[in-house]
Amino acid sequence: MNLDEFYRASATLDSKLTLLISKDEHFIPINQLTRDDHVLFLGSVSKSQSGTATITLDQFMTRTRLLPAQTNLRTSNNHQLVFGFRIVNKSIVFY
């Protein structure tokens, strides 16, 4: 999935949804975005004092709006290309 595909698929979603990635059998918050050439890596590295640091859809859109639309989304833990997402509770979970 690239940014353009994600923007179109998420255009009507609540901007306050948090972003998560699946790791093993758990969902972990996305709190780090790393760019490399035409790839944006979605990661979970640092934690806040409460341990729940994550970004919302609105924050993601703001941080990525100047990137090329064809930028691919990949997970930072295994560099797997993001295939899509689903809504779980009040979160977007990339898979």
C-alpha positions in Angstrom: 0.0 0.0 0.0 1.3 3.5 -0.8 0.3 6.8 0.7 -2.1 7.7 -2.1 -4.0 4.4 -1.6 -4.1 4.9 2.2 -5.3 8.5 1.9 -8.2 7.5 -0.4 -9.1 4.5 1.8 -9.1 6.5 5.0 -10.6 9.8 3.7 -13.9 9.3 5.5 -12.6 7.9 8.8 -12.5 9.6 12.1 -9.3 11.7 12.3 -8.9 10.8 16.0 -8.4 7.0 15.3 -5.0 5.8 16.6 -2.6 3.9 14.4 -1.4 0.4 15.3 0.7 -2.4 13.8 0.4 -6.0 14.4 3.4 -7.7 16.1 3.2 -11.3 16.9 -0.3 -11.7 18.3 -0.5 -8.2 19.8 -1.3 -4.7 18.5 1.4 -2.1 19.2 1.1 1.7 18.8 2.8 3.4 15.9 4.9 6.2 17.4 7.8 6.5 14.9 7.8 7.3 11.2 11.0 6.8 9.3 11.5 7.8 5.6 14.0 6.1 3.3 13.9 6.9 -0.4 10.4 6.0 -1.5 9.5 4.1 1.7 7.9 5.2 4.9 8.5 2.8 7.8 5.9 2.5 10.5 7.4 1.7 13.8 7.0 1.5 17.5 10.2 2.3 19.3 10.0 4.9 22.0 7.4 5.0 24.7 6.0 7.9 26.7 6.0 7.9 30.4 2.6 6.3 30.4 3.7 3.7 27.8 0.9 4.6 25.4 2.4 7.0 23.0 0.8 6.7 19.6 -0.2 8.9 16.7 -3.7 9.6 15.4 -4.8 9.5 11.8 -4.9 13.3 11.8 -1.3 13.5 13.0 -0.2 10.9 10.4 -1.8 13.0 7.6 -0.1 16.1 8.8 3.3 14.5 9.0 3.1 12.8 5.6 1.3 15.4 3.5 4.5 16.6 1.8 5.7 13.1 0.9 5.3 11.8 -2.6 1.9 10.0 -3.1 3.7 6.9 -4.3 5.7 6.4 -1.1 5.2 2.8 0.0 4.2 2.0 3.6 6.2 -0.7 5.3 6.5 -2.0 8.9 9.8 -1.2 10.5 10.2 -4.4 12.4 10.3 -6.7 9.3 10.1 -4.2 6.4 7.0 -5.9 5.1 4.9 -3.9 2.7 1.6 -2.9 4.3 -1.2 -4.7 2.5 -4.1 -2.8 4.1 -5.7 -2.0 7.3 -8.8 -2.7 9.4 -10.6 -0.9 12.1 -10.4 -2.4 15.6 -12.2 -0.6 18.4 -11.0 3.0 17.9 -7.8 2.2 16.0 -6.5 1.6 12.5 -4.5 -1.6 12.5 -2.1 -2.0 9.5 -1.5 -5.5 8.2 
